[in-house]
C-alpha cells in the first residue's frame, strides 16, 4: 500500500493588491512584527497604491498574515498565488515603504481605476491564439530569457520603468488591435495595461494571476507557455504545476541560468556566467572565487547560506 504524499512544509504566497492607502507608513512596523511572530520571511512592499510581495512560512503563519492584511489592513481581495517548497527560500523578513509597489515612474497611471480587462487562465489561450491580438511580455529581459508565451513580443527592458518608453515608441503599431499583456504574478501587466490605456490603446487585456496562475491551472498538454518562469526567490524558476525548475542563479551578476548557460566557457560556479564573464575585473573574479570557496566550505559543514536574490516586487 502506497504511503500518502506529504506536502512540502513551507508555504509560499506571492501577493499584491492595488488599493489607495492614505497612510501606508502606518503598516510597516505592525506588518514586520506580525511576520516575526508567525515565522514568516520574504519581502513586502507597501506604497500609497497598495501592497506587493512574496512571503514564506508555515501554513498557519501565512494564512494568518493574509487574514490580517484583508481584515485589519484594509487590503481585501488580495491577488494571491500559492506554491510550496521543502525549505525556507528567504533569509529574512523585510517590509519596505516605497512610492510605488512596482516601479514604473509615471505618476499619472492609475491601476486602481484604469487597468485593462482581466482574462482568466482558462480563457488566455483563446485570446492569444487570435491573429489580431498583440501579445506583450512586460517582464525584464533576464526573466524572458528563461521562458515566455509562444509568439509574445519581448520589449527587452532591463527594468519595468523602461516599459513606458518602449510602449510609446510602438504605440501606432498597437492602435486598433487587441493587446494582451502578462507578467509573473499579474502586478506589472495590470499596471502596464493602465499605462497603455492612458496613451490611447483601448482594447487592453491582462492575464489574471499572471504566469504563475496559468502554470498552476492550465495542463502542460494545452499550454502555450515555453520554457520556465523566473521567480524572485531561491527556487529561481518554476514550470507547470509550479514545480521547481532546472534554472540556477549566477552568484556574480544574479542572472538566471539555463543548462546551456552553465555549459558555456564563460561559466565558473560562483564567479561568472556568459552574461557577465567579460564585465568583471580580475579583482572581482578573485573576490567571487573566495566567496564561492567559503560557500562550499559552509555547505560541507551542513550550513546552506542564501547568497542573495533579486529584489522581490516585480511579480
VOGU-3710 file (C-alpha; in Angstrom, 3 decimals, decimal comma):
1> xxxxxxxxxx> 0,000/0,000/0,000  1,424/3,366/-1,032  2,042/5,942/1,687  0,241/9,270/1,275  2,369/12,047/-0,180  3,489/14,505/2,469  3,369/18,118/1,167  6,465/20,297/1,333  6,428/22,081/4,696  6,950/25,687/3,565
11> xxxxxxxxxx> 4,045/27,608/2,055  4,862/30,456/-0,340  2,403/33,257/-1,094  3,022/35,737/-3,922  0,551/38,567/-3,375  -0,419/42,044/-4,436  -3,315/44,470/-4,356  -3,674/47,874/-5,976  -5,605/49,935/-3,430  -5,231/53,526/-2,326
21> xxxxxxxxxx> -3,678/53,703/1,140  -3,861/57,030/2,986  -1,072/56,202/5,471  0,979/53,303/4,099  3,794/54,088/6,552  1,488/53,069/9,416  1,527/49,465/8,166  5,265/48,972/8,172  6,025/48,255/11,843  2,861/46,198/12,548
31> xxxxxxxxxx> 3,485/44,033/9,487  7,108/43,393/10,429  6,105/42,452/13,980  3,283/40,198/12,793  5,565/38,304/10,402  8,236/37,878/13,089  5,672/36,374/15,482  4,459/33,886/12,872  7,795/32,705/11,453  7,314/34,414/8,084
41> xxxxxxxxxx> 10,153/35,597/5,846  10,297/37,340/2,497  9,604/40,868/1,276  6,525/43,071/1,415  6,447/46,443/-0,330  3,887/48,996/0,855  3,096/52,209/-1,037  0,244/54,697/-1,499  -1,023/52,495/-4,353  -1,194/49,242/-2,335
51> xxxxxxxxxx> 0,920/46,227/-1,394  3,126/43,721/-3,216  5,442/40,925/-2,177  6,292/37,286/-1,692  6,461/35,627/1,705  7,008/32,108/3,007  6,460/30,246/6,253  4,316/27,617/7,964  0,766/27,242/6,687  -0,789/28,704/9,830
61> xxxxxxxxxx> 1,504/31,733/9,733  0,944/32,540/6,053  -2,818/32,078/6,390  -2,852/34,346/9,443  -0,933/37,044/7,570  -3,366/37,006/4,646  -6,300/37,259/7,048  -4,578/40,153/8,819  -3,983/42,014/5,547  -7,574/41,602/4,407
71> xxxxxxxxxx> -9,252/42,221/7,765  -7,063/44,686/9,677  -5,010/46,401/6,978  -7,894/47,171/4,628  -6,432/45,155/1,748  -9,333/42,889/0,871  -9,495/40,926/-2,382  -5,767/40,248/-2,474  -4,440/38,582/-5,610  -2,535/35,578/-4,198
81> xxxxxxxxxx> -0,695/32,638/-5,774  0,397/29,758/-3,567  3,179/27,236/-4,012  5,227/25,000/-1,722  8,872/24,168/-1,180  10,915/21,919/1,042  12,984/24,644/2,671  12,670/28,315/3,525  13,514/30,309/0,356  14,234/33,620/2,120
91> xxxxxxxxxx> 16,905/34,628/4,606  14,957/37,320/6,474  11,756/39,368/6,534  11,713/42,861/5,007  8,833/45,332/4,942  9,706/48,280/2,739  7,953/51,591/2,199  8,172/52,880/-1,382  6,459/55,339/-3,700  5,120/52,517/-5,883
101> xxxxxxxxxx> 4,569/48,814/-5,245  6,041/48,145/-8,669  8,180/50,933/-10,067  7,069/52,406/-13,371  7,882/56,037/-12,583  4,798/57,527/-14,265  2,670/59,396/-11,735  -0,475/59,730/-13,866  -1,031/55,968/-14,177  -3,935/54,735/-12,042
111> xxxxxxxxxx> -4,262/50,912/-11,991  -6,973/51,169/-9,326  -9,405/52,781/-11,784  -7,907/52,400/-15,258  -6,489/48,876/-15,593  -7,384/46,731/-18,578  -9,672/43,700/-18,695  -8,782/40,612/-16,650  -8,541/37,345/-18,564  -8,728/34,091/-16,609
121> xxxxxxxxxx> -6,037/31,477/-17,343  -8,648/29,156/-18,873  -9,514/31,845/-21,458  -5,967/33,054/-22,158  -5,175/30,613/-24,984  -8,217/31,693/-26,949  -7,182/35,344/-26,701  -3,533/34,933/-27,647  -4,303/32,444/-30,452  -6,286/35,173/-32,217
131> xxxxxxxxxx> -4,043/36,523/-35,032  -5,418/40,021/-34,388  -4,048/40,007/-30,819  -0,659/41,513/-29,968  0,855/39,583/-27,038  3,365/41,503/-24,885  5,652/40,177/-22,160  6,008/43,004/-19,628  8,837/41,367/-17,664  12,545/42,166/-17,815
141> xxxxxxxxxx> 14,978/40,680/-20,302  16,665/38,310/-17,831  13,260/36,788/-16,995  12,201/36,398/-20,617  15,467/34,560/-21,322  14,167/31,541/-19,366  10,741/31,305/-20,983  7,715/33,121/-22,380  4,466/32,532/-24,256  4,682/31,449/-27,875
151> xxxxxxxxxx> 4,819/34,420/-30,264  4,952/37,029/-27,475  6,741/40,330/-28,074  9,784/40,899/-25,869  10,374/44,624/-25,160  13,911/43,694/-23,985  13,635/46,017/-20,992  16,201/45,837/-18,210  13,706/47,130/-15,638  9,991/47,846/-15,535
161> xxxxxxxxxx> 10,433/51,638/-15,567  11,775/51,222/-19,145  8,426/49,868/-20,354  6,593/53,214/-20,889  9,230/54,454/-23,327  9,041/51,208/-25,301  5,236/51,306/-25,380  5,231/54,955/-26,501  7,680/54,172/-29,314  5,433/51,360/-30,599
171> xxxxxxxxxx> 2,052/52,957/-29,892  0,983/53,278/-33,542  1,507/49,542/-34,101  -0,950/48,723/-31,295  -3,781/51,093/-32,208  -6,939/49,328/-33,359  -5,715/45,909/-32,195  -6,297/43,801/-29,110  -3,298/43,900/-26,786  -2,787/41,019/-24,334
181> xxxxxxxxxx> -0,190/41,547/-21,603  1,282/39,249/-18,993  3,914/39,055/-16,254  4,915/36,713/-13,427  2,101/37,263/-10,944  -0,127/39,881/-12,578  1,035/43,122/-10,981  3,250/44,518/-13,719  0,883/43,687/-16,551  -2,034/45,191/-14,607
191> xxxxxxxxxx> -0,162/48,473/-14,213  1,083/48,291/-17,808  -2,477/47,989/-19,111  -3,390/51,187/-17,269  -0,460/52,921/-18,953  -1,452/51,604/-22,400  -4,974/52,967/-21,927  -3,513/56,326/-20,868  -1,739/56,613/-24,249  -4,834/55,769/-26,261
201> xxxxxxxxxx> -4,759/51,971/-26,657  -8,336/50,913/-25,924  -8,596/47,102/-26,155  -6,128/46,024/-23,489  -6,220/42,733/-21,576  -4,045/41,153/-18,906  -3,608/37,622/-17,579  -5,284/37,349/-14,166  -2,836/35,891/-11,661  -0,027/36,060/-14,196
211> xxxxxxxxxx> 2,139/33,245/-15,489  2,134/31,561/-12,081  -1,643/31,125/-12,097  -1,552/29,932/-15,703  1,118/27,317/-14,948  -0,875/26,209/-11,914  -4,212/25,807/-13,708  -3,534/25,047/-17,380  -2,318/21,496/-18,117  1,025/21,192/-19,888
221> xxxxxxxxxx> -0,518/19,494/-22,929  -2,767/22,534/-23,537  -0,184/25,166/-22,640  1,183/27,920/-24,866  3,994/28,529/-22,373  7,536/27,695/-23,497  10,417/27,232/-21,031  10,443/28,070/-17,316  9,224/31,049/-15,308  11,721/33,045/-13,251
231> xxxxxxxxxx> 10,652/33,666/-9,652  12,071/36,082/-7,096  13,300/33,583/-4,518  15,858/30,804/-4,148  13,874/28,394/-6,335  14,939/30,607/-9,295  12,340/29,133/-11,668  9,167/27,056/-11,818  7,377/25,074/-14,503  3,918/23,604/-14,995
241> xxxxxxxxxx> 2,189/22,745/-11,763  4,588/25,250/-10,137  7,193/22,502/-9,774  10,687/23,863/-9,185  12,532/24,335/-12,458  16,065/23,487/-13,532  17,400/27,050/-13,692  20,075/28,261/-11,313  21,440/31,702/-10,499  24,764/33,318/-11,305
251> xxxxxxxxxx> 26,091/34,465/-7,928  28,203/37,172/-9,561  25,509/39,033/-11,536  22,376/37,187/-10,325  21,217/36,442/-13,864  19,143/33,246/-14,161  20,984/30,449/-15,958  19,759/27,633/-18,170  21,598/24,352/-18,665  23,071/25,782/-21,855
261> xxxxxxxxxx> 24,381/28,794/-19,929  26,064/26,517/-17,379  27,758/24,636/-20,214  29,257/27,824/-21,626  33,016/28,527/-21,410  32,145/31,738/-19,548  30,526/29,867/-16,661  32,526/29,356/-13,466  30,456/28,358/-10,439  30,011/31,360/-8,152
271> xxxxxxxxxx> 32,389/33,509/-10,233  30,947/34,289/-13,668  28,477/33,304/-16,396  28,031/34,108/-20,116  26,125/37,264/-19,175  28,882/38,794/-17,050  32,168/36,988/-17,788  33,537/39,858/-19,895  32,299/42,542/-17,493  34,253/41,571/-14,354
281> xxxxxxxxxx> 37,753/42,646/-13,383  40,404/40,256/-12,120  39,827/41,643/-8,624  36,101/40,961/-8,894  36,709/37,387/-10,021  39,157/36,764/-7,201  36,654/38,095/-4,679  33,853/35,952/-6,057  36,097/32,891/-6,112  36,910/33,352/-2,427
291> xxxxxxxxxx> 33,222/33,783/-1,626  32,438/30,559/-3,505  35,155/28,755/-1,562  33,553/29,915/1,681  30,127/28,778/0,479  31,412/25,318/-0,395  33,129/25,090/2,984  29,904/26,078/4,760  27,926/23,542/2,730  30,372/20,787/3,661
301> xxxxxxxxxx> 29,734/21,618/7,326  25,965/21,493/6,965  25,224/25,192/6,544  23,483/26,395/3,393  23,640/30,185/3,187  21,458/32,140/0,826  23,653/34,331/-1,293  21,114/36,900/-2,355  18,312/37,180/-4,877  16,989/39,970/-6,966
311> xxxxx> 14,732/42,350/-5,144  11,239/40,947/-4,943  8,354/43,105/-6,032  8,361/42,709/-9,798  5,866/39,939/-9,859
//
